Amino acid sequence: MKQVDIKDLSVDDLTEKLQEQKDTLSKMKLSHSVSPIENPMQIKQVRRTVARLNTELRKRAVQAK
C-alpha cells in the first residue's frame, strides 16, 4: 500500500487496515518459520506497510492535539 493511498483513508479505515496487515504479517512469519514461503520479500513489504499505517495514525493524533 502506497503512502498516497494511506493519506486518503479515514482514521477508522486506517485502524482496520492496520489490524488486517498485522494479522497478515503474523501469519506470514509463522508460515515462513514452518516452511519457507515462496517470496520472503512479501514479509518486508507487509512490515513496511504496517509502519506506514502507524506513522499516519500517529501523525493525525499529533495534529489533533
N, CA, C and O atoms as a Tripos MOL2 file, in Angstrom:
@<TRIPOS>MOLECULE
protein
  260   259    65     0     0
PROTEIN
NO_CHARGES

@<TRIPOS>ATOM
      1 N           0.8500   -1.1680    0.0000 N.3       1 MET1
      2 CA          0.0000    0.0000    0.0000 C.3       1 MET1
      3 C           0.9010    1.2380    0.0000 C.2       1 MET1
      4 O           1.8130    1.3590    0.8180 O.2       1 MET1
      5 N           0.6340    2.1260   -0.9050 N.am      2 LYS2
      6 CA          1.4470    3.3280   -1.0610 C.3       2 LYS2
      7 C           1.0020    4.4120   -0.0830 C.2       2 LYS2
      8 O          -0.1290    4.4070    0.4040 O.2       2 LYS2
      9 N           1.9110    5.3350    0.1900 N.am      3 GLN3
     10 CA          1.6320    6.4260    1.1190 C.3       3 GLN3
     11 C           0.4800    7.2980    0.6250 C.2       3 GLN3
     12 O          -0.3080    7.7960    1.4290 O.2       3 GLN3
     13 N           0.3770    7.4850   -0.6850 N.am      4 VAL4
     14 CA         -0.7010    8.2990   -1.2530 C.3       4 VAL4
     15 C          -2.0620    7.6760   -0.9340 C.2       4 VAL4
     16 O          -3.0160    8.3860   -0.6180 O.2       4 VAL4
     17 N          -2.1440    6.3490   -1.0170 N.am      5 ASP5
     18 CA         -3.3940    5.6570   -0.7040 C.3       5 ASP5
     19 C          -3.7250    5.7580    0.7770 C.2       5 ASP5
     20 O          -4.8890    5.8840    1.1550 O.2       5 ASP5
     21 N          -2.7040    5.7040    1.6020 N.am      6 ILE6
     22 CA         -2.9100    5.7460    3.0490 C.3       6 ILE6
     23 C          -3.4400    7.1070    3.4920 C.2       6 ILE6
     24 O          -4.2860    7.1790    4.3830 O.2       6 ILE6
     25 N          -2.9550    8.1800    2.8840 N.am      7 LYS7
     26 CA         -3.3880    9.5250    3.2650 C.3       7 LYS7
     27 C          -4.8640    9.7580    2.9950 C.2       7 LYS7
     28 O          -5.4890   10.5850    3.6590 O.2       7 LYS7
     29 N          -5.4360    9.0400    2.0240 N.am      8 ASP8
     30 CA         -6.8380    9.2200    1.6650 C.3       8 ASP8
     31 C          -7.8030    8.4870    2.5950 C.2       8 ASP8
     32 O          -9.0100    8.7200    2.5310 O.2       8 ASP8
     33 N          -7.2980    7.6140    3.4520 N.am      9 LEU9
     34 CA         -8.1600    6.8200    4.3260 C.3       9 LEU9
     35 C          -8.5470    7.6030    5.5800 C.2       9 LEU9
     36 O          -7.8230    8.4910    6.0290 O.2       9 LEU9
     37 N          -9.7030    7.2510    6.1280 N.am     10 SER10
     38 CA        -10.1240    7.8530    7.3910 C.3      10 SER10
     39 C          -9.4240    7.1360    8.5460 C.2      10 SER10
     40 O          -8.7650    6.1170    8.3410 O.2      10 SER10
     41 N          -9.5660    7.6570    9.7300 N.am     11 VAL11
     42 CA         -8.9110    7.0720   10.9010 C.3      11 VAL11
     43 C          -9.4440    5.6650   11.1660 C.2      11 VAL11
     44 O          -8.6750    4.7620   11.4950 O.2      11 VAL11
     45 N         -10.7520    5.4740   11.0250 N.am     12 ASP12
     46 CA        -11.3340    4.1460   11.2270 C.3      12 ASP12
     47 C         -10.7960    3.1530   10.2120 C.2      12 ASP12
     48 O         -10.4740    2.0160   10.5550 O.2      12 ASP12
     49 N         -10.7000    3.5850    8.9590 N.am     13 ASP13
     50 CA        -10.1620    2.7190    7.9190 C.3      13 ASP13
     51 C          -8.6980    2.3950    8.1810 C.2      13 ASP13
     52 O          -8.2490    1.2750    7.9360 O.2      13 ASP13
     53 N          -7.9590    3.3750    8.6780 N.am     14 LEU14
     54 CA         -6.5480    3.1480    8.9830 C.3      14 LEU14
     55 C          -6.3810    2.0900   10.0700 C.2      14 LEU14
     56 O          -5.5410    1.1990    9.9500 O.2      14 LEU14
     57 N          -7.1750    2.1900   11.1210 N.am     15 THR15
     58 CA         -7.0550    1.2110   12.2040 C.3      15 THR15
     59 C          -7.4760   -0.1810   11.7320 C.2      15 THR15
     60 O          -6.8930   -1.1870   12.1380 O.2      15 THR15
     61 N          -8.4860   -0.2260   10.8780 N.am     16 GLU16
     62 CA         -8.9370   -1.5100   10.3350 C.3      16 GLU16
     63 C          -7.8520   -2.1340    9.4510 C.2      16 GLU16
     64 O          -7.5430   -3.3190    9.5830 O.2      16 GLU16
     65 N          -7.2830   -1.3410    8.5630 N.am     17 LYS17
     66 CA         -6.2140   -1.8190    7.6830 C.3      17 LYS17
     67 C          -4.9910   -2.2370    8.4920 C.2      17 LYS17
     68 O          -4.3360   -3.2290    8.1700 O.2      17 LYS17
     69 N          -4.6870   -1.4800    9.5400 N.am     18 LEU18
     70 CA         -3.5480   -1.7990   10.3820 C.3      18 LEU18
     71 C          -3.7210   -3.1620   11.0320 C.2      18 LEU18
     72 O          -2.7880   -3.9650   11.0570 O.2      18 LEU18
     73 N          -4.8980   -3.4230   11.5530 N.am     19 GLN19
     74 CA         -5.1560   -4.7150   12.1850 C.3      19 GLN19
     75 C          -5.0570   -5.8400   11.1630 C.2      19 GLN19
     76 O          -4.4900   -6.8920   11.4610 O.2      19 GLN19
     77 N          -5.6020   -5.6380    9.9590 N.am     20 GLU20
     78 CA         -5.5250   -6.6520    8.9050 C.3      20 GLU20
     79 C          -4.0750   -6.9440    8.5350 C.2      20 GLU20
     80 O          -3.6840   -8.1010    8.3840 O.2      20 GLU20
     81 N          -3.2870   -5.8930    8.3910 N.am     21 GLN21
     82 CA         -1.8890   -6.0680    7.9970 C.3      21 GLN21
     83 C          -1.0850   -6.7510    9.1040 C.2      21 GLN21
     84 O          -0.2040   -7.5610    8.8150 O.2      21 GLN21
     85 N          -1.3780   -6.4330   10.3660 N.am     22 LYS22
     86 CA         -0.6880   -7.0870   11.4700 C.3      22 LYS22
     87 C          -1.0110   -8.5780   11.5040 C.2      22 LYS22
     88 O          -0.1310   -9.4050   11.7430 O.2      22 LYS22
     89 N          -2.2810   -8.9160   11.2630 N.am     23 ASP23
     90 CA         -2.6730  -10.3190   11.2160 C.3      23 ASP23
     91 C          -1.9740  -11.0360   10.0640 C.2      23 ASP23
     92 O          -1.4840  -12.1540   10.2220 O.2      23 ASP23
     93 N          -1.9330  -10.3840    8.9150 N.am     24 THR24
     94 CA         -1.2700  -10.9600    7.7550 C.3      24 THR24
     95 C           0.2090  -11.1870    8.0360 C.2      24 THR24
     96 O           0.7620  -12.2300    7.6860 O.2      24 THR24
     97 N           0.8450  -10.2090    8.6700 N.am     25 LEU25
     98 CA          2.2690  -10.3120    8.9780 C.3      25 LEU25
     99 C           2.5440  -11.4790    9.9210 C.2      25 LEU25
    100 O           3.4850  -12.2430    9.7050 O.2      25 LEU25
    101 N           1.7380  -11.6190   10.9540 N.am     26 SER26
    102 CA          1.9700  -12.7110   11.9020 C.3      26 SER26
    103 C           1.7620  -14.0670   11.2420 C.2      26 SER26
    104 O           2.5080  -15.0070   11.5170 O.2      26 SER26
    105 N           0.7570  -14.1830   10.3750 N.am     27 LYS27
    106 CA          0.5270  -15.4390    9.6580 C.3      27 LYS27
    107 C           1.6770  -15.7550    8.7090 C.2      27 LYS27
    108 O           2.1000  -16.9050    8.5900 O.2      27 LYS27
    109 N           2.1760  -14.7250    8.0380 N.am     28 MET28
    110 CA          3.2860  -14.9330    7.1080 C.3      28 MET28
    111 C           4.5510  -15.3550    7.8500 C.2      28 MET28
    112 O           5.2720  -16.2380    7.3840 O.2      28 MET28
    113 N           4.8260  -14.7420    8.9870 N.am     29 LYS29
    114 CA          6.0000  -15.1050    9.7740 C.3      29 LYS29
    115 C           5.9090  -16.5430   10.2640 C.2      29 LYS29
    116 O           6.8880  -17.2890   10.2250 O.2      29 LYS29
    117 N           4.7220  -16.9210   10.7260 N.am     30 LEU30
    118 CA          4.5350  -18.2780   11.2170 C.3      30 LEU30
    119 C           4.7080  -19.2940   10.1000 C.2      30 LEU30
    120 O           5.4040  -20.2950   10.2660 O.2      30 LEU30
    121 N           4.0750  -19.0380    8.9630 N.am     31 SER31
    122 CA          4.1890  -19.9870    7.8500 C.3      31 SER31
    123 C           5.6170  -20.0320    7.3140 C.2      31 SER31
    124 O           6.0600  -21.0800    6.8430 O.2      31 SER31
    125 N           6.3360  -18.9310    7.3740 N.am     32 HIS32
    126 CA          7.7130  -18.9050    6.9040 C.3      32 HIS32
    127 C           8.6340  -19.6750    7.8480 C.2      32 HIS32
    128 O           9.6120  -20.2790    7.4080 O.2      32 HIS32
    129 N           8.3270  -19.6530    9.1300 N.am     33 SER33
    130 CA          9.1640  -20.3880   10.0780 C.3      33 SER33
    131 C           8.9460  -21.8910    9.9690 C.2      33 SER33
    132 O           9.8670  -22.6730   10.2020 O.2      33 SER33
    133 N           7.7310  -22.2940    9.6140 N.am     34 VAL34
    134 CA          7.4330  -23.7250    9.4700 C.3      34 VAL34
    135 C           8.0280  -24.2500    8.1710 C.2      34 VAL34
    136 O           8.7770  -25.2270    8.1700 O.2      34 VAL34
    137 N           7.6930  -23.6050    7.0830 N.am     35 SER35
    138 CA          8.2660  -23.9590    5.7850 C.3      35 SER35
    139 C           8.4670  -22.6720    5.0010 C.2      35 SER35
    140 O           7.5760  -21.8230    4.9770 O.2      35 SER35
    141 N           9.5970  -22.5150    4.3710 N.am     36 PRO36
    142 CA          9.9030  -21.2510    3.6890 C.3      36 PRO36
    143 C           8.8430  -20.8850    2.6480 C.2      36 PRO36
    144 O           8.4500  -21.7160    1.8300 O.2      36 PRO36
    145 N           8.3900  -19.6360    2.6920 N.am     37 ILE37
    146 CA          7.4180  -19.1900    1.7040 C.3      37 ILE37
    147 C           8.1420  -18.8770    0.4060 C.2      37 ILE37
    148 O           9.3580  -18.6860    0.3860 O.2      37 ILE37
    149 N           7.3820  -18.8270   -0.6660 N.am     38 GLU38
    150 CA          7.9660  -18.6630   -1.9930 C.3      38 GLU38
    151 C           8.6960  -17.3360   -2.1430 C.2      38 GLU38
    152 O           9.7920  -17.2840   -2.7010 O.2      38 GLU38
    153 N           8.0830  -16.2560   -1.6410 N.am     39 ASN39
    154 CA          8.6880  -14.9390   -1.7810 C.3      39 ASN39
    155 C           8.8080  -14.2810   -0.4020 C.2      39 ASN39
    156 O           7.8640  -13.6360    0.0550 O.2      39 ASN39
    157 N           9.9430  -14.4340    0.2570 N.am     40 PRO40
    158 CA         10.0880  -13.8570    1.5950 C.3      40 PRO40
    159 C          10.1110  -12.3280    1.6130 C.2      40 PRO40
    160 O           9.9950  -11.7290    2.6830 O.2      40 PRO40
    161 N          10.2580  -11.6840    0.4540 N.am     41 MET41
    162 CA         10.2290  -10.2320    0.3910 C.3      41 MET41
    163 C           8.8390   -9.6880    0.7120 C.2      41 MET41
    164 O           8.6930   -8.5070    1.0250 O.2      41 MET41
    165 N           7.8270  -10.5350    0.6360 N.am     42 GLN42
    166 CA          6.4720  -10.1170    0.9840 C.3      42 GLN42
    167 C           6.3960   -9.7280    2.4530 C.2      42 GLN42
    168 O           5.6620   -8.8110    2.8180 O.2      42 GLN42
    169 N           7.1550  -10.4250    3.2960 N.am     43 ILE43
    170 CA          7.1770  -10.1080    4.7270 C.3      43 ILE43
    171 C           7.6860   -8.6830    4.9190 C.2      43 ILE43
    172 O           7.1340   -7.9240    5.7150 O.2      43 ILE43
    173 N           8.7260   -8.3260    4.1970 N.am     44 LYS44
    174 CA          9.2950   -6.9850    4.2750 C.3      44 LYS44
    175 C           8.2840   -5.9330    3.8300 C.2      44 LYS44
    176 O           8.1740   -4.8780    4.4540 O.2      44 LYS44
    177 N           7.5510   -6.2100    2.7640 N.am     45 GLN45
    178 CA          6.5590   -5.2660    2.2560 C.3      45 GLN45
    179 C           5.4290   -5.0540    3.2530 C.2      45 GLN45
    180 O           4.9970   -3.9220    3.4710 O.2      45 GLN45
    181 N           4.9540   -6.1260    3.8530 N.am     46 VAL46
    182 CA          3.8640   -6.0130    4.8220 C.3      46 VAL46
    183 C           4.3490   -5.2800    6.0700 C.2      46 VAL46
    184 O           3.6180   -4.4630    6.6310 O.2      46 VAL46
    185 N           5.5640   -5.5620    6.5030 N.am     47 ARG47
    186 CA          6.1180   -4.8840    7.6770 C.3      47 ARG47
    187 C           6.2260   -3.3780    7.4370 C.2      47 ARG47
    188 O           5.9460   -2.5830    8.3340 O.2      47 ARG47
    189 N           6.6230   -2.9950    6.2500 N.am     48 ARG48
    190 CA          6.7240   -1.5750    5.9240 C.3      48 ARG48
    191 C           5.3430   -0.9240    5.8120 C.2      48 ARG48
    192 O           5.1770    0.2440    6.1620 O.2      48 ARG48
    193 N           4.3640   -1.6690    5.3300 N.am     49 THR49
    194 CA          3.0020   -1.1460    5.2700 C.3      49 THR49
    195 C           2.4720   -0.8900    6.6760 C.2      49 THR49
    196 O           1.8160    0.1230    6.9200 O.2      49 THR49
    197 N           2.7510   -1.7990    7.5930 N.am     50 VAL50
    198 CA          2.3500   -1.6180    8.9900 C.3      50 VAL50
    199 C           2.9980   -0.3560    9.5500 C.2      50 VAL50
    200 O           2.3490    0.4160   10.2560 O.2      50 VAL50
    201 N           4.2550   -0.1490    9.2430 N.am     51 ALA51
    202 CA          4.9540    1.0410    9.7250 C.3      51 ALA51
    203 C           4.3490    2.3110    9.1300 C.2      51 ALA51
    204 O           4.2100    3.3140    9.8300 O.2      51 ALA51
    205 N           3.9910    2.2770    7.8540 N.am     52 ARG52
    206 CA          3.3770    3.4470    7.2190 C.3      52 ARG52
    207 C           2.0350    3.7770    7.8570 C.2      52 ARG52
    208 O           1.7240    4.9420    8.1040 O.2      52 ARG52
    209 N           1.2410    2.7420    8.1240 N.am     53 LEU53
    210 CA         -0.0620    2.9520    8.7510 C.3      53 LEU53
    211 C           0.0970    3.5280   10.1560 C.2      53 LEU53
    212 O          -0.6220    4.4530   10.5340 O.2      53 LEU53
    213 N           1.0340    2.9850   10.9270 N.am     54 ASN54
    214 CA          1.2840    3.5020   12.2720 C.3      54 ASN54
    215 C           1.7510    4.9530   12.2250 C.2      54 ASN54
    216 O           1.3460    5.7680   13.0540 O.2      54 ASN54
    217 N           2.5910    5.2670   11.2680 N.am     55 THR55
    218 CA          3.0920    6.6360   11.1340 C.3      55 THR55
    219 C           1.9600    7.6040   10.8300 C.2      55 THR55
    220 O           1.8860    8.6830   11.4180 O.2      55 THR55
    221 N           1.0840    7.2250    9.9210 N.am     56 GLU56
    222 CA         -0.0290    8.1030    9.5530 C.3      56 GLU56
    223 C          -0.9880    8.2870   10.7310 C.2      56 GLU56
    224 O          -1.4680    9.3960   10.9650 O.2      56 GLU56
    225 N          -1.2690    7.2220   11.4670 N.am     57 LEU57
    226 CA         -2.1340    7.3400   12.6450 C.3      57 LEU57
    227 C          -1.5030    8.2590   13.6910 C.2      57 LEU57
    228 O          -2.1960    9.0830   14.2880 O.2      57 LEU57
    229 N          -0.2170    8.1260   13.9110 N.am     58 ARG58
    230 CA          0.4780    8.9450   14.8910 C.3      58 ARG58
    231 C           0.4940   10.4060   14.4550 C.2      58 ARG58
    232 O           0.3060   11.3070   15.2720 O.2      58 ARG58
    233 N           0.7180   10.6330   13.1690 N.am     59 LYS59
    234 CA          0.7450   11.9940   12.6440 C.3      59 LYS59
    235 C          -0.6070   12.6680   12.8290 C.2      59 LYS59
    236 O          -0.6690   13.8450   13.1840 O.2      59 LYS59
    237 N          -1.6820   11.9400   12.5940 N.am     60 ARG60
    238 CA         -3.0220   12.5130   12.7610 C.3      60 ARG60
    239 C          -3.3400   12.7510   14.2270 C.2      60 ARG60
    240 O          -4.0220   13.7200   14.5600 O.2      60 ARG60
    241 N          -2.8560   11.8790   15.1120 N.am     61 ALA61
    242 CA         -3.0950   12.0700   16.5380 C.3      61 ALA61
    243 C          -2.3760   13.3170   17.0420 C.2      61 ALA61
    244 O          -2.9130   14.0470   17.8750 O.2      61 ALA61
    245 N          -1.1830   13.5640   16.5500 N.am     62 VAL62
    246 CA         -0.4230   14.7350   16.9590 C.3      62 VAL62
    247 C          -1.0760   15.9980   16.4140 C.2      62 VAL62
    248 O          -1.1250   17.0120   17.1100 O.2      62 VAL62
    249 N          -1.5740   15.9580   15.1910 N.am     63 GLN63
    250 CA         -2.2310   17.1170   14.5980 C.3      63 GLN63
    251 C          -3.5260   17.4460   15.3080 C.2      63 GLN63
    252 O          -3.9130   18.6140   15.3650 O.2      63 GLN63
    253 N          -4.2050   16.4510   15.8500 N.am     64 ALA64
    254 CA         -5.4780   16.6620   16.5250 C.3      64 ALA64
    255 C          -5.3060   17.3720   17.8640 C.2      64 ALA64
    256 O          -6.2450   17.9920   18.3650 O.2      64 ALA64
    257 N          -4.1260   17.2850   18.4370 N.am     65 LYS65
    258 CA         -3.8980   17.9080   19.7490 C.3      65 LYS65
    259 C          -3.7180   19.3710   19.6540 C.2      65 LYS65
    260 O          -3.5180   20.0360   20.6700 O.2      65 LYS65
@<TRIPOS>BOND
     1     1     2 1
     2     2     3 1
     3     3     4 2
     4     3     5 am
     5     5     6 1
     6     6     7 1
     7     7     8 2
     8     7     9 am
     9     9    10 1
    10    10    11 1
    11    11    12 2
    12    11    13 am
    13    13    14 1
    14    14    15 1
    15    15    16 2
    16    15    17 am
    17    17    18 1
    18    18    19 1
    19    19    20 2
    20    19    21 am
    21    21    22 1
    22    22    23 1
    23    23    24 2
    24    23    25 am
    25    25    26 1
    26    26    27 1
    27    27    28 2
    28    27    29 am
    29    29    30 1
    30    30    31 1
    31    31    32 2
    32    31    33 am
    33    33    34 1
    34    34    35 1
    35    35    36 2
    36    35    37 am
    37    37    38 1
    38    38    39 1
    39    39    40 2
    40    39    41 am
    41    41    42 1
    42    42    43 1
    43    43    44 2
    44    43    45 am
    45    45    46 1
    46    46    47 1
    47    47    48 2
    48    47    49 am
    49    49    50 1
    50    50    51 1
    51    51    52 2
    52    51    53 am
    53    53    54 1
    54    54    55 1
    55    55    56 2
    56    55    57 am
    57    57    58 1
    58    58    59 1
    59    59    60 2
    60    59    61 am
    61    61    62 1
    62    62    63 1
    63    63    64 2
    64    63    65 am
    65    65    66 1
    66    66    67 1
    67    67    68 2
    68    67    69 am
    69    69    70 1
    70    70    71 1
    71    71    72 2
    72    71    73 am
    73    73    74 1
    74    74    75 1
    75    75    76 2
    76    75    77 am
    77    77    78 1
    78    78    79 1
    79    79    80 2
    80    79    81 am
    81    81    82 1
    82    82    83 1
    83    83    84 2
    84    83    85 am
    85    85    86 1
    86    86    87 1
    87    87    88 2
    88    87    89 am
    89    89    90 1
    90    90    91 1
    91    91    92 2
    92    91    93 am
    93    93    94 1
    94    94    95 1
    95    95    96 2
    96    95    97 am
    97    97    98 1
    98    98    99 1
    99    99   100 2
   100    99   101 am
   101   101   102 1
   102   102   103 1
   103   103   104 2
   104   103   105 am
   105   105   106 1
   106   106   107 1
   107   107   108 2
   108   107   109 am
   109   109   110 1
   110   110   111 1
   111   111   112 2
   112   111   113 am
   113   113   114 1
   114   114   115 1
   115   115   116 2
   116   115   117 am
   117   117   118 1
   118   118   119 1
   119   119   120 2
   120   119   121 am
   121   121   122 1
   122   122   123 1
   123   123   124 2
   124   123   125 am
   125   125   126 1
   126   126   127 1
   127   127   128 2
   128   127   129 am
   129   129   130 1
   130   130   131 1
   131   131   132 2
   132   131   133 am
   133   133   134 1
   134   134   135 1
   135   135   136 2
   136   135   137 am
   137   137   138 1
   138   138   139 1
   139   139   140 2
   140   139   141 am
   141   141   142 1
   142   142   143 1
   143   143   144 2
   144   143   145 am
   145   145   146 1
   146   146   147 1
   147   147   148 2
   148   147   149 am
   149   149   150 1
   150   150   151 1
   151   151   152 2
   152   151   153 am
   153   153   154 1
   154   154   155 1
   155   155   156 2
   156   155   157 am
   157   157   158 1
   158   158   159 1
   159   159   160 2
   160   159   161 am
   161   161   162 1
   162   162   163 1
   163   163   164 2
   164   163   165 am
   165   165   166 1
   166   166   167 1
   167   167   168 2
   168   167   169 am
   169   169   170 1
   170   170   171 1
   171   171   172 2
   172   171   173 am
   173   173   174 1
   174   174   175 1
   175   175   176 2
   176   175   177 am
   177   177   178 1
   178   178   179 1
   179   179   180 2
   180   179   181 am
   181   181   182 1
   182   182   183 1
   183   183   184 2
   184   183   185 am
   185   185   186 1
   186   186   187 1
   187   187   188 2
   188   187   189 am
   189   189   190 1
   190   190   191 1
   191   191   192 2
   192   191   193 am
   193   193   194 1
   194   194   195 1
   195   195   196 2
   196   195   197 am
   197   197   198 1
   198   198   199 1
   199   199   200 2
   200   199   201 am
   201   201   202 1
   202   202   203 1
   203   203   204 2
   204   203   205 am
   205   205   206 1
   206   206   207 1
   207   207   208 2
   208   207   209 am
   209   209   210 1
   210   210   211 1
   211   211   212 2
   212   211   213 am
   213   213   214 1
   214   214   215 1
   215   215   216 2
   216   215   217 am
   217   217   218 1
   218   218   219 1
   219   219   220 2
   220   219   221 am
   221   221   222 1
   222   222   223 1
   223   223   224 2
   224   223   225 am
   225   225   226 1
   226   226   227 1
   227   227   228 2
   228   227   229 am
   229   229   230 1
   230   230   231 1
   231   231   232 2
   232   231   233 am
   233   233   234 1
   234   234   235 1
   235   235   236 2
   236   235   237 am
   237   237   238 1
   238   238   239 1
   239   239   240 2
   240   239   241 am
   241   241   242 1
   242   242   243 1
   243   243   244 2
   244   243   245 am
   245   245   246 1
   246   246   247 1
   247   247   248 2
   248   247   249 am
   249   249   250 1
   250   250   251 1
   251   251   252 2
   252   251   253 am
   253   253   254 1
   254   254   255 1
   255   255   256 2
   256   255   257 am
   257   257   258 1
   258   258   259 1
   259   259   260 2
@<TRIPOS>SUBSTRUCTURE
     1 MET1         2 RESIDUE 1 A MET
     2 LYS2         6 RESIDUE 1 A LYS
     3 GLN3        10 RESIDUE 1 A GLN
     4 VAL4        14 RESIDUE 1 A VAL
     5 ASP5        18 RESIDUE 1 A ASP
     6 ILE6        22 RESIDUE 1 A ILE
     7 LYS7        26 RESIDUE 1 A LYS
     8 ASP8        30 RESIDUE 1 A ASP
     9 LEU9        34 RESIDUE 1 A LEU
    10 SER10       38 RESIDUE 1 A SER
    11 VAL11       42 RESIDUE 1 A VAL
    12 ASP12       46 RESIDUE 1 A ASP
    13 ASP13       50 RESIDUE 1 A ASP
    14 LEU14       54 RESIDUE 1 A LEU
    15 THR15       58 RESIDUE 1 A THR
    16 GLU16       62 RESIDUE 1 A GLU
    17 LYS17       66 RESIDUE 1 A LYS
    18 LEU18       70 RESIDUE 1 A LEU
    19 GLN19       74 RESIDUE 1 A GLN
    20 GLU20       78 RESIDUE 1 A GLU
    21 GLN21       82 RESIDUE 1 A GLN
    22 LYS22       86 RESIDUE 1 A LYS
    23 ASP23       90 RESIDUE 1 A ASP
    24 THR24       94 RESIDUE 1 A THR
    25 LEU25       98 RESIDUE 1 A LEU
    26 SER26      102 RESIDUE 1 A SER
    27 LYS27      106 RESIDUE 1 A LYS
    28 MET28      110 RESIDUE 1 A MET
    29 LYS29      114 RESIDUE 1 A LYS
    30 LEU30      118 RESIDUE 1 A LEU
    31 SER31      122 RESIDUE 1 A SER
    32 HIS32      126 RESIDUE 1 A HIS
    33 SER33      130 RESIDUE 1 A SER
    34 VAL34      134 RESIDUE 1 A VAL
    35 SER35      138 RESIDUE 1 A SER
    36 PRO36      142 RESIDUE 1 A PRO
    37 ILE37      146 RESIDUE 1 A ILE
    38 GLU38      150 RESIDUE 1 A GLU
    39 ASN39      154 RESIDUE 1 A ASN
    40 PRO40      158 RESIDUE 1 A PRO
    41 MET41      162 RESIDUE 1 A MET
    42 GLN42      166 RESIDUE 1 A GLN
    43 ILE43      170 RESIDUE 1 A ILE
    44 LYS44      174 RESIDUE 1 A LYS
    45 GLN45      178 RESIDUE 1 A GLN
    46 VAL46      182 RESIDUE 1 A VAL
    47 ARG47      186 RESIDUE 1 A ARG
    48 ARG48      190 RESIDUE 1 A ARG
    49 THR49      194 RESIDUE 1 A THR
    50 VAL50      198 RESIDUE 1 A VAL
    51 ALA51      202 RESIDUE 1 A ALA
    52 ARG52      206 RESIDUE 1 A ARG
    53 LEU53      210 RESIDUE 1 A LEU
    54 ASN54      214 RESIDUE 1 A ASN
    55 THR55      218 RESIDUE 1 A THR
    56 GLU56      222 RESIDUE 1 A GLU
    57 LEU57      226 RESIDUE 1 A LEU
    58 ARG58      230 RESIDUE 1 A ARG
    59 LYS59      234 RESIDUE 1 A LYS
    60 ARG60      238 RESIDUE 1 A ARG
    61 ALA61      242 RESIDUE 1 A ALA
    62 VAL62      246 RESIDUE 1 A VAL
    63 GLN63      250 RESIDUE 1 A GLN
    64 ALA64      254 RESIDUE 1 A ALA
    65 LYS65      258 RESIDUE 1 A LYS
